Amino acid sequence: MPVLSVIVPFHNVEKYVGACLDSITAQQLQDLEVICVDDGGLDGGAAVVEAKMAADARVRLIRQANHGAGHARNTGVRHATGRYLAFVDGDDTVPPAAFQRLVSSLESTGSDLACGNVMRLHRNLLVPSWAHRKAFAEPLKRTHITRHPLLIRDRMVWNKVYRRSFWDALGLCFPERRYEDQPVSIAAHVGAAAVDVLKCVVYHWRQRDEEGASITQRRLEPGNLRDRLLSVLQTAELLAGWAPELKPPFDRDTLVIDLTVAVEAVAGLGAEADPGLVDLAVRYLDGVAPEEWLDIPYAHRLLVHLLHRRRLDDLADLFAQERDGRLWPRLSRPGFARRHWYGRHPAMPEHLSEVTDELELVTRLTTLEWRDGVLYGQGVLSAGRFDGRELRRTGVRVWLEERGTAETVPLPGPGGRRGVTWERGGFPFGFAFDPAALTPAQLARRGQWDLRAELRATGLRLAGRVVTPHGLPLAPPAPARRGNTWLVPVRNRRGVWGLRLCRAEAVIGECRVDGDDLLLSGELADLGDGEPVLRLVRRSDGEEMYFSLAMNGHRFQARVPLRDVDESVGQESRWEVVIDQGREIRPLVRTRERPVATVADRRFEVDRGGDGCLVLAER
């Protein structure tokens, strides 16, 4: 009898199943059997498994007609002989120590199941799975989902090892439909006497490239949505009966995740939506407590309410408004003595309208440029995504605030006056920053300053950093110089604006495309002792490439053959440009040009990063 039985259902994943089995057979835990269930695949996946069988006697192959992953997993369980069970999808992989760690934990604690953290795998790039990050932030032994409710998000079966006797005693069995993981995983968590939570990563969950290859990519198909809602209902009924204290966190997650998909799918069909699908959604929503509705954002709450009331034409219309940024409910506070704020829309009932805890400063910077040595900016702000024309005595102010010291520099502009009026999309503001406003001490500190704004109205005060949402095309202007200090307008990856004061160790004055090459030239402040080279560092995985740097005194020039740059990882690769002379130097970019080059069907963009330094992007 092996220690562990690993069940691998697969269907039309010939491209990946070899790597999947390699990752299992190379496990540090060698005493295992691998039961591969071919779910009626039409490609060469079975032949790949047969080749693995010839090389490793632990691998077995079972063939069946196509019935889905749930049926295939149940088939695998019936053939499994190990003391423990694990499941791996045929397109995913497992880190080498994963099963050893999971089984060892169960052996030492006697728990019924052990589960661990997950990374998403896209090509050769690994990123944390957002669904698992919080639940597995800290290791826990012999816990339970009722004591660690974040496990309500741990709804997949493949990042776990189960004690086989526990599996059989609980009578666990996969439903024969899609989204079969959720009811089984939650039933196991609820039914376990004790659970081990491992912080380490035990599973690599692949994001596939092929169009329509995954359930996620087909999420809006009626059959897919039907199976999803059936699993939601099954899980909700399980929790209501066996762990009612867990239903509120389950509902909060489900309203945001699964009902977002349901709203999008039904809104796309309008009145032509299958009544059976709508019935499933309504049946689930009938069981959601009113207080859970108020924990989801107002706009989504409105759309879910319309689905619940079967107002499908209104749902389609308001979904389009929300998607296009045209849904702006009126913000109001009935009576001066009341502290609560409400979003007003004709389709939303009073008891679902409160938005007090949802209000936050939303900003958008629309212009930012140097003129005659002064940095001018304009933008709009609002209290969330709500129409603020009913607010009284409104005013805005803008300032710079230094990190660490919290010193401030007020920024004059028309946004500072009282009586700012609402325009479409928000309250307008503007500012002007003259570097002469900085003291010599502030310049010498060369610190980081955040651009901040505040909206004031009767009974309301909201402040925060100025942000331009991701995807809006406003790039930071070029750095400016005051004495020996460079003032660099910056925008980080989350769109937050600020000003970085620094001493420039290298400045790029020209970057242009010459044929298939990128030419860079600039100046080094300090030649140092070593022979400098140009280095590209890929942000996603730290991959490095080196190119020569021609020096002429303090002046330098480099040529980067774009054909030689490694292929992109994922949808985009971003390379940071570094001058290496025994220490890293990130050169500032003075030029406004942003060259674009197409080389062998690959598109490269030369850009100034959010920190004012050079970035090479392939999209």
C-alpha positions as CSV (number, residue, x, y, z in Angstrom):
1,M,0.0,0.0,0.0
2,P,1.5,3.4,-1.0
3,V,1.5,6.3,1.4
4,L,-0.2,8.6,-1.1
5,S,-2.5,8.2,-4.1
6,V,-2.4,11.1,-6.5
7,I,-5.4,11.3,-8.8
8,V,-4.8,13.2,-12.1
9,P,-7.9,13.7,-14.3
10,F,-7.0,15.0,-17.8
11,H,-8.9,15.9,-20.9
12,N,-7.3,17.5,-24.0
13,V,-4.2,18.7,-22.2
14,E,-1.5,16.9,-24.2
15,K,0.6,20.1,-24.1
16,Y,0.8,20.1,-20.3
17,V,0.2,16.6,-18.9
18,G,3.8,15.6,-19.4
19,A,5.1,18.4,-17.2
20,C,2.4,17.7,-14.7
21,L,3.4,14.1,-14.3
22,D,7.1,15.0,-14.2
23,S,6.4,17.3,-11.3
24,I,4.6,14.4,-9.4
25,T,7.1,11.7,-10.1
26,A,9.9,14.0,-9.0
27,Q,8.4,14.5,-5.6
28,Q,10.6,14.2,-2.5
29,L,7.8,11.8,-1.3
30,Q,8.5,8.8,-3.5
31,D,6.1,6.3,-1.9
32,L,3.1,7.2,-4.0
33,E,0.9,6.0,-6.9
34,V,-0.2,8.2,-9.7
35,I,-3.7,7.3,-11.1
36,C,-4.3,9.1,-14.4
37,V,-7.9,9.2,-15.6
38,D,-8.3,10.0,-19.3
39,D,-11.7,11.7,-19.5
40,G,-12.3,10.9,-23.1
41,G,-9.7,13.2,-24.5
42,L,-9.4,13.6,-28.3
43,D,-5.7,14.6,-28.4
44,G,-2.5,12.7,-27.7
45,G,-2.6,13.1,-23.9
46,A,-3.1,9.4,-23.3
47,A,0.0,8.5,-25.3
48,V,2.0,10.9,-23.2
49,V,0.8,9.1,-20.0
50,E,1.6,5.7,-21.6
51,A,5.2,6.9,-22.2
52,K,5.4,7.9,-18.5
53,M,4.0,4.5,-17.5
54,A,6.8,2.8,-19.4
55,A,9.4,4.8,-17.5
56,D,7.8,4.7,-14.0
57,A,5.8,1.8,-12.6
58,R,4.0,4.1,-10.2
59,V,2.0,5.7,-13.0
60,R,-1.3,4.1,-14.0
61,L,-3.8,4.9,-16.7
62,I,-7.6,4.5,-16.7
63,R,-9.7,5.4,-19.7
64,Q,-13.3,6.5,-19.7
65,A,-15.8,8.3,-21.9
66,N,-16.0,12.0,-21.3
67,H,-18.1,12.7,-18.2
68,G,-16.2,15.7,-16.7
69,A,-13.5,16.1,-14.1
70,G,-15.9,15.2,-11.2
71,H,-16.7,11.8,-12.6
72,A,-13.0,11.2,-13.4
73,R,-11.9,12.1,-9.9
74,N,-14.5,9.7,-8.4
75,T,-13.2,7.0,-10.7
76,G,-9.7,7.7,-9.5
77,V,-10.7,7.5,-5.8
78,R,-12.3,4.1,-6.4
79,H,-8.9,2.8,-7.7
80,A,-6.8,4.5,-5.1
81,T,-5.0,2.3,-2.5
82,G,-3.0,4.9,-0.5
83,R,-3.4,6.0,3.1
84,Y,-3.7,9.6,1.8
85,L,-5.4,11.2,-1.2
86,A,-4.3,14.1,-3.4
87,F,-5.7,15.6,-6.6
88,V,-3.8,17.3,-9.4
89,D,-5.3,18.7,-12.6
90,G,-3.6,17.5,-15.7
91,D,-2.5,21.0,-16.8
92,D,-1.0,22.1,-13.4
93,T,2.2,21.3,-11.6
94,V,3.4,20.5,-8.0
95,P,6.5,21.9,-6.3
96,P,9.0,19.2,-5.4
97,A,8.5,19.2,-1.6
98,A,4.8,19.7,-1.6
99,F,3.5,16.2,-0.9
100,Q,6.3,15.5,1.6
101,R,5.3,18.6,3.6
102,L,1.6,18.0,3.5
103,V,1.9,14.3,4.4
104,S,4.5,14.9,7.1
105,S,2.2,17.5,8.7
106,L,-0.7,15.0,8.8
107,E,1.6,12.3,10.2
108,S,2.7,14.6,13.0
109,T,-0.6,16.2,14.0
110,G,-3.2,13.5,13.2
111,S,-5.4,16.1,11.4
112,D,-7.8,15.0,8.7
113,L,-6.5,17.2,5.9
114,A,-3.6,19.5,5.2
115,C,-3.7,22.4,2.8
116,G,-1.2,24.9,1.5
117,N,-0.6,28.1,-0.4
118,V,-1.0,28.4,-4.2
119,M,0.8,30.3,-7.0
120,R,-0.7,31.0,-10.5
121,L,1.4,29.7,-13.3
122,H,1.4,31.6,-16.7
123,R,4.0,30.2,-19.1
124,N,7.1,30.3,-16.9
125,L,5.9,33.0,-14.6
126,L,4.6,32.4,-11.1
127,V,2.5,34.9,-9.2
128,P,0.6,34.5,-5.9
129,S,-3.0,33.4,-6.1
130,W,-5.1,36.2,-4.6
131,A,-7.8,33.8,-3.5
132,H,-5.3,31.9,-1.2
133,R,-3.0,34.7,-0.1
134,K,-4.7,35.7,3.1
135,A,-5.9,32.3,4.3
136,F,-2.3,30.9,4.1
137,A,-0.4,34.0,5.4
138,E,0.5,32.1,8.6
139,P,1.0,28.4,9.3
140,L,-1.6,26.8,11.7
141,K,-1.7,23.2,13.1
142,R,-4.9,21.4,14.1
143,T,-7.2,24.4,13.3
144,H,-10.6,24.4,11.8
145,I,-12.5,26.6,9.3
146,T,-14.8,27.8,12.1
147,R,-11.7,29.1,14.0
148,H,-9.9,30.3,10.8
149,P,-12.9,31.6,8.6
150,L,-10.6,32.8,5.8
151,L,-10.5,29.2,4.7
152,I,-13.9,29.8,3.2
153,R,-12.0,31.0,0.2
154,D,-10.1,27.7,0.0
155,R,-12.6,26.0,-2.3
156,M,-10.3,23.9,-4.6
157,V,-9.4,20.3,-3.9
158,W,-5.9,20.3,-5.4
159,N,-3.8,22.2,-2.8
160,K,-4.6,19.5,-0.2
161,V,-3.8,16.0,1.1
162,Y,-6.7,14.1,2.7
163,R,-6.6,11.2,5.1
164,R,-8.3,8.4,3.1
165,S,-10.2,7.1,6.2
166,F,-11.6,10.6,6.8
167,W,-12.6,10.9,3.1
168,D,-14.5,7.6,3.2
169,A,-16.1,8.3,6.7
170,L,-17.5,11.6,5.5
171,G,-18.7,10.0,2.2
172,L,-17.2,12.7,0.0
173,C,-18.0,12.4,-3.6
174,F,-17.7,14.9,-6.5
175,P,-20.8,16.1,-8.2
176,E,-20.7,15.4,-12.0
177,R,-20.7,18.9,-13.2
178,R,-18.2,21.9,-13.5
179,Y,-17.2,23.8,-10.3
180,E,-17.3,20.4,-8.6
181,D,-14.4,21.4,-6.3
182,Q,-16.3,23.9,-4.1
183,P,-18.9,21.7,-2.3
184,V,-16.4,18.9,-1.7
185,S,-13.7,21.3,-0.4
186,I,-16.0,23.1,1.9
187,A,-17.7,19.9,3.1
188,A,-14.2,18.6,4.0
189,H,-13.2,21.7,5.9
190,V,-16.5,21.7,7.8
191,G,-16.5,17.9,8.5
192,A,-12.8,17.7,9.5
193,A,-12.0,17.4,13.2
194,A,-8.7,19.3,12.6
195,V,-7.0,20.9,9.6
196,D,-3.3,21.8,9.1
197,V,-2.6,25.1,7.2
198,L,0.8,25.4,5.5
199,K,2.2,28.8,4.6
200,C,4.5,27.3,1.9
201,V,3.4,26.9,-1.7
202,V,2.2,23.4,-2.5
203,Y,0.5,23.9,-5.9
204,H,1.1,25.7,-9.2
205,W,-2.3,26.6,-10.8
206,R,-1.8,27.1,-14.5
207,Q,-3.4,30.0,-16.5
208,R,-3.7,28.6,-20.0
209,D,-3.2,30.6,-23.2
210,E,-5.6,28.9,-25.5
211,E,-8.8,30.7,-26.2
212,G,-11.7,29.1,-24.4
213,A,-9.5,26.4,-22.9
214,S,-10.5,26.9,-19.3
215,I,-13.7,27.0,-17.3
216,T,-12.8,30.6,-16.3
217,Q,-12.6,31.7,-19.9
218,R,-16.0,30.1,-20.6
219,R,-17.6,31.6,-17.4
220,L,-20.4,33.4,-19.2
221,E,-21.7,30.4,-21.1
222,P,-25.2,29.4,-19.8
223,G,-24.2,25.8,-19.1
224,N,-21.1,27.0,-17.2
225,L,-23.1,29.5,-15.2
226,R,-25.7,26.9,-14.4
227,D,-23.1,24.5,-12.9
228,R,-21.5,27.4,-11.0
229,L,-24.8,28.4,-9.4
230,L,-25.6,24.8,-8.6
231,S,-22.4,24.5,-6.7
232,V,-23.0,27.8,-4.9
233,L,-26.4,26.6,-3.8
234,Q,-25.1,23.2,-2.7
235,T,-22.4,24.9,-0.6
236,A,-24.8,27.5,0.8
237,E,-27.2,24.7,2.0
238,L,-24.3,22.7,3.5
239,L,-23.2,25.8,5.5
240,A,-26.7,26.7,6.6
241,G,-27.2,23.2,8.0
242,W,-23.8,22.4,9.5
243,A,-21.9,25.7,10.0
244,P,-24.3,28.6,10.0
245,E,-21.6,31.0,11.4
246,L,-19.7,30.5,8.2
247,K,-22.5,31.4,5.8
248,P,-22.1,35.2,6.2
249,P,-18.4,35.2,5.0
250,F,-19.4,32.7,2.3
251,D,-22.2,35.0,1.1
252,R,-20.0,38.1,1.1
253,D,-17.4,36.3,-1.1
254,T,-20.1,34.8,-3.3
255,L,-21.9,38.1,-3.8
256,V,-18.7,39.7,-5.1
257,I,-17.2,36.8,-7.0
258,D,-19.9,34.4,-8.3
259,L,-22.7,36.9,-8.6
260,T,-20.5,39.3,-10.5
261,V,-20.3,36.6,-13.2
262,A,-24.0,35.9,-13.0
263,V,-24.8,39.6,-13.4
264,E,-22.5,39.9,-16.4
265,A,-23.9,36.8,-18.1
266,V,-27.6,37.6,-17.5
267,A,-27.1,41.3,-18.4
268,G,-25.6,40.2,-21.7
269,L,-28.8,38.3,-22.5
270,G,-31.4,40.7,-21.0
271,A,-35.0,39.4,-21.3
272,E,-33.7,36.4,-23.4
273,A,-31.9,34.9,-20.4
274,D,-32.8,31.4,-19.5
275,P,-35.5,31.6,-16.8
276,G,-33.9,28.5,-15.2
277,L,-30.6,30.3,-14.7
278,V,-32.4,33.3,-13.2
279,D,-34.3,31.0,-10.9
280,L,-31.1,29.5,-9.5
281,A,-29.7,33.0,-8.8
282,V,-32.9,34.1,-7.2
283,R,-33.1,31.0,-5.1
284,Y,-29.6,31.7,-3.7
285,L,-30.2,35.4,-3.1
286,D,-33.4,34.6,-1.2
287,G,-31.2,33.0,1.4
288,V,-28.8,36.0,1.8
289,A,-29.2,38.0,4.9
290,P,-29.9,41.8,4.3
291,E,-26.8,42.9,6.3
292,E,-24.6,40.9,3.8
293,W,-25.9,43.0,0.9
294,L,-24.6,46.2,2.5
295,D,-21.0,44.8,2.5
296,I,-20.8,44.9,-1.3
297,P,-20.2,48.0,-3.3
298,Y,-23.3,50.1,-4.1
299,A,-23.2,49.7,-7.9
300,H,-22.8,45.9,-7.7
301,R,-25.5,45.8,-5.0
302,L,-27.8,47.6,-7.4
303,L,-27.2,45.2,-10.2
304,V,-27.6,42.1,-8.0
305,H,-30.8,43.6,-6.6
306,L,-32.2,43.9,-10.2
307,L,-31.2,40.3,-10.9
308,H,-32.9,39.2,-7.6
309,R,-36.1,41.1,-8.7
310,R,-35.9,39.6,-12.2
311,R,-35.8,43.1,-13.8
312,L,-33.7,41.9,-16.6
313,D,-34.1,44.8,-19.0
314,D,-33.2,47.3,-16.3
315,L,-30.3,45.1,-15.4
316,A,-28.9,45.1,-18.9
317,D,-29.3,48.9,-19.2
318,L,-27.6,49.7,-15.8
319,F,-24.9,47.1,-16.4
320,A,-23.9,49.0,-19.6
321,Q,-24.0,52.3,-17.7
322,E,-21.7,50.9,-15.0
323,R,-19.3,49.3,-17.5
324,D,-19.0,52.6,-19.4
325,G,-18.6,54.7,-16.3
326,R,-22.0,56.4,-16.7
327,L,-23.6,55.2,-13.5
328,W,-23.4,58.0,-10.9
329,P,-26.1,57.7,-8.3
330,R,-26.9,60.9,-6.3
331,L,-25.2,61.2,-2.9
332,S,-27.4,62.5,-0.1
333,R,-27.7,62.8,3.7
334,P,-31.3,63.3,4.7
335,G,-31.4,65.7,7.6
336,F,-28.4,67.5,9.1
337,A,-28.5,65.5,12.3
338,R,-28.0,62.1,10.5
339,R,-24.5,60.8,10.1
340,H,-25.5,58.3,7.4
341,W,-25.0,58.8,3.6
342,Y,-27.2,57.2,0.9
343,G,-26.9,56.6,-2.8
344,R,-30.0,57.5,-4.6
345,H,-31.3,55.6,-7.6
346,P,-34.9,54.9,-8.6
347,A,-34.3,51.2,-8.8
348,M,-32.7,50.9,-5.4
349,P,-34.9,50.4,-2.3
350,E,-34.2,52.5,0.8
351,H,-32.9,49.6,3.0
352,L,-30.2,48.8,0.5
353,S,-29.1,52.4,-0.2
354,E,-26.7,53.3,2.6
355,V,-23.1,54.0,1.5
356,T,-21.6,55.6,4.6
357,D,-18.7,53.1,4.8
358,E,-18.1,53.1,1.1
359,L,-17.3,56.8,0.7
360,E,-13.7,57.5,-0.1
361,L,-11.8,60.1,-2.1
362,V,-11.6,59.2,-5.8
363,T,-9.2,61.3,-7.8
364,R,-8.1,61.5,-11.4
365,L,-5.2,63.7,-12.6
366,T,-5.9,64.8,-16.2
367,T,-2.9,67.0,-17.0
368,L,0.6,67.5,-15.5
369,E,3.3,69.5,-17.1
370,W,6.2,71.9,-16.5
371,R,5.7,75.4,-17.8
372,D,8.5,78.0,-17.2
373,G,9.9,76.0,-14.3
374,V,6.5,75.5,-12.6
375,L,4.6,72.2,-12.4
376,Y,1.0,72.7,-13.3
377,G,-1.7,70.0,-12.8
378,Q,-5.4,69.6,-13.2
379,G,-7.9,66.9,-12.3
380,V,-11.2,66.0,-10.8
381,L,-12.2,64.3,-7.6
382,S,-15.4,62.9,-6.0
383,A,-16.8,61.0,-3.0
384,G,-16.6,57.6,-4.5
385,R,-18.5,57.0,-7.8
386,F,-21.4,59.2,-6.6
387,D,-22.9,62.4,-8.1
388,G,-22.0,65.1,-5.5
389,R,-24.2,68.0,-6.8
390,E,-26.3,67.9,-3.6
391,L,-23.3,68.4,-1.4
392,R,-23.2,71.9,0.3
393,R,-20.4,74.3,0.8
394,T,-17.9,72.1,-1.1
395,G,-14.2,73.0,-1.4
396,V,-11.0,71.2,-2.3
397,R,-7.3,71.7,-1.5
398,V,-4.1,70.1,-2.8
399,W,-0.7,69.8,-1.2
400,L,2.6,67.9,-1.2
401,E,3.4,65.9,1.9
402,E,6.9,64.4,2.6
403,R,7.1,60.8,3.7
404,G,8.8,60.4,7.0
405,T,8.6,64.0,8.2
406,A,5.0,64.7,7.2
407,E,6.0,68.3,6.3
408,T,3.7,69.8,3.8
409,V,3.8,72.3,0.9
410,P,0.5,73.9,0.0
411,L,-0.2,74.0,-3.7
412,P,-2.2,77.1,-4.8
413,G,-4.8,76.8,-7.4
414,P,-8.5,77.3,-8.3
415,G,-9.3,74.0,-6.5
416,G,-8.7,75.7,-3.1
417,R,-11.6,78.1,-3.2
418,R,-14.9,77.5,-1.4
419,G,-18.0,76.9,-3.5
420,V,-16.5,74.5,-6.1
421,T,-19.3,73.3,-8.2
422,W,-20.0,69.8,-9.5
423,E,-19.2,69.1,-13.1
424,R,-19.8,65.8,-15.0
425,G,-17.6,63.2,-13.3
426,G,-16.5,65.2,-10.2
427,F,-15.3,68.5,-8.7
428,P,-12.5,70.1,-10.7
429,F,-9.2,71.1,-9.1
430,G,-5.9,72.6,-10.2
431,F,-2.6,73.4,-8.7
432,A,0.8,75.0,-9.4
433,F,4.0,73.8,-7.8
434,D,7.0,76.2,-7.8
435,P,10.2,74.4,-6.7
436,A,11.2,77.6,-5.0
437,A,8.6,76.7,-2.4
438,L,11.0,74.0,-1.1
439,T,13.5,75.0,1.6
440,P,17.2,74.3,1.2
441,A,16.8,71.6,4.0
442,Q,13.9,69.9,2.1
443,L,15.9,69.9,-1.1
444,A,19.0,68.5,0.7
445,R,17.0,65.6,2.2
446,R,16.1,64.4,-1.3
447,G,12.9,62.7,0.0
448,Q,9.7,61.3,-1.5
449,W,6.7,63.6,-1.5
450,D,3.1,62.4,-2.0
451,L,0.6,64.5,-3.9
452,R,-2.5,64.7,-1.7
453,A,-6.0,66.2,-2.0
454,E,-9.0,66.9,0.2
455,L,-12.7,67.3,-0.5
456,R,-14.7,69.1,2.1
457,A,-18.5,69.6,2.3
458,T,-21.1,70.0,5.1
459,G,-20.8,66.9,7.2
460,L,-18.1,65.3,4.9
461,R,-14.4,65.4,4.8
462,L,-12.4,63.0,2.6
463,A,-8.6,63.1,2.0
464,G,-6.2,60.9,0.3
465,R,-3.4,60.6,-2.3
466,V,-4.0,61.7,-5.9
467,V,-4.3,58.7,-8.1
468,T,-4.9,58.3,-11.8
469,P,-6.6,54.9,-12.4
470,H,-4.6,52.2,-14.1
471,G,-4.8,52.4,-17.9
472,L,-5.4,56.1,-18.3
473,P,-2.8,57.6,-20.6
474,L,-1.1,60.3,-18.4
475,A,2.6,59.8,-18.2
476,P,4.9,61.6,-15.8
477,P,6.6,64.7,-17.3
478,A,10.4,64.8,-17.6
479,P,12.5,65.5,-14.5
480,A,13.5,69.1,-13.7
481,R,16.6,70.3,-12.0
482,R,17.1,72.8,-9.1
483,G,20.7,73.2,-8.1
484,N,22.2,69.7,-7.5
485,T,18.7,68.2,-6.9
486,W,16.5,66.6,-9.5
487,L,12.7,66.9,-9.1
488,V,11.1,63.8,-10.6
489,P,7.3,63.6,-11.0
490,V,6.5,60.0,-10.4
491,R,3.5,57.7,-10.7
492,N,3.8,54.2,-9.1
493,R,2.2,51.0,-10.3
494,R,-1.0,51.7,-8.5
495,G,-1.3,55.1,-10.2
496,V,-0.3,57.2,-7.1
497,W,1.3,60.5,-7.9
498,G,4.2,62.2,-6.1
499,L,7.5,64.0,-6.4
500,R,10.9,62.3,-5.9
501,L,13.9,64.5,-5.0
502,C,17.2,62.9,-5.9
503,R,20.8,63.3,-7.0
504,A,21.0,61.9,-10.6
505,E,24.0,59.6,-10.9
506,A,23.2,59.0,-14.6
507,V,20.9,60.9,-17.0
508,I,19.8,59.6,-20.4
509,G,19.4,62.5,-22.8
510,E,18.6,60.6,-26.0
511,C,16.9,57.3,-26.8
512,R,15.9,56.4,-30.3
513,V,15.4,53.4,-32.6
514,D,17.9,52.7,-35.3
515,G,16.7,49.8,-37.4
516,D,16.2,46.9,-35.1
517,D,18.3,48.4,-32.3
518,L,17.6,50.8,-29.5
519,L,20.3,53.5,-29.1
520,L,20.8,55.2,-25.7
521,S,23.1,58.0,-24.8
522,G,23.7,60.1,-21.7
523,E,26.1,61.1,-19.0
524,L,27.5,59.5,-15.8
525,A,28.1,61.8,-12.8
526,D,30.8,59.5,-11.4
527,L,32.9,57.2,-13.5
528,G,33.8,55.0,-10.6
529,D,36.5,52.3,-10.7
530,G,34.9,49.6,-12.7
531,E,34.0,49.2,-16.4
532,P,30.3,50.0,-16.6
533,V,27.8,47.8,-18.5
534,L,24.2,48.2,-19.4
535,R,21.9,45.7,-17.8
536,L,18.2,44.9,-18.5
537,V,16.3,43.4,-15.5
538,R,12.9,41.9,-16.1
539,R,10.5,43.0,-13.3
540,S,8.4,39.9,-13.3
541,D,11.1,37.3,-12.6
542,G,14.5,39.1,-12.3
543,E,15.9,37.7,-15.6
544,E,18.9,39.7,-16.6
545,M,20.6,40.6,-19.9
546,Y,23.9,42.5,-20.4
547,F,25.0,44.9,-23.2
548,S,28.2,46.9,-23.6
549,L,28.5,50.6,-22.8
550,A,30.8,52.8,-24.8
551,M,32.4,55.6,-22.7
552,N,33.8,58.9,-23.8
553,G,34.7,60.8,-20.7
554,H,31.5,61.1,-18.7
555,R,29.4,60.5,-21.8
556,F,28.1,57.0,-22.6
557,Q,26.4,55.3,-25.5
558,A,24.8,51.9,-25.7
559,R,23.2,49.8,-28.5
560,V,20.5,47.2,-27.5
561,P,19.6,44.7,-30.3
562,L,15.9,44.3,-29.8
563,R,16.0,40.9,-31.6
564,D,18.2,39.6,-28.8
565,V,15.8,40.5,-26.0
566,D,14.2,37.4,-24.4
567,E,10.7,36.6,-25.4
568,S,7.9,38.2,-23.2
569,V,6.4,36.4,-20.2
570,G,2.7,36.8,-20.0
571,Q,0.8,39.6,-21.8
572,E,3.7,42.1,-21.1
573,S,7.3,42.1,-20.2
574,R,8.9,45.2,-18.6
575,W,12.6,45.5,-18.4
576,E,14.2,48.1,-16.1
577,V,17.4,49.7,-17.5
578,V,20.3,49.7,-15.1
579,I,23.9,50.9,-15.5
580,D,26.1,48.5,-13.6
581,Q,29.6,49.7,-12.5
582,G,29.9,47.5,-9.4
583,R,26.7,49.1,-8.1
584,E,23.4,49.6,-9.7
585,I,22.5,53.0,-11.1
586,R,19.0,53.7,-12.5
587,P,19.4,56.5,-15.1
588,L,16.8,59.3,-15.2
589,V,15.3,60.0,-18.6
590,R,15.2,63.7,-19.7
591,T,14.0,63.2,-23.2
592,R,10.3,63.4,-24.0
593,E,10.5,60.9,-26.9
594,R,9.0,57.5,-26.4
595,P,10.2,55.4,-29.3
596,V,8.2,52.4,-30.5
597,A,9.7,49.6,-32.6
598,T,8.3,46.4,-34.2
599,V,10.9,43.8,-34.6
600,A,10.0,40.3,-35.9
601,D,6.3,40.8,-35.0
602,R,7.3,41.9,-31.5
603,R,6.3,45.4,-30.4
604,F,8.7,47.3,-28.1
605,E,7.9,50.6,-26.3
606,V,10.6,52.7,-24.7
607,D,9.1,54.6,-21.8
608,R,9.8,56.5,-18.6
609,G,8.8,54.5,-15.6
610,G,6.8,55.7,-12.7
611,D,10.1,56.6,-10.9
612,G,11.3,58.7,-13.9
613,C,13.8,56.1,-15.0
614,L,14.0,54.1,-18.3
615,V,11.8,51.1,-19.0
616,L,11.7,48.9,-22.0
617,A,8.3,47.2,-22.5
618,E,7.2,44.5,-24.8
619,R,3.4,44.2,-25.2
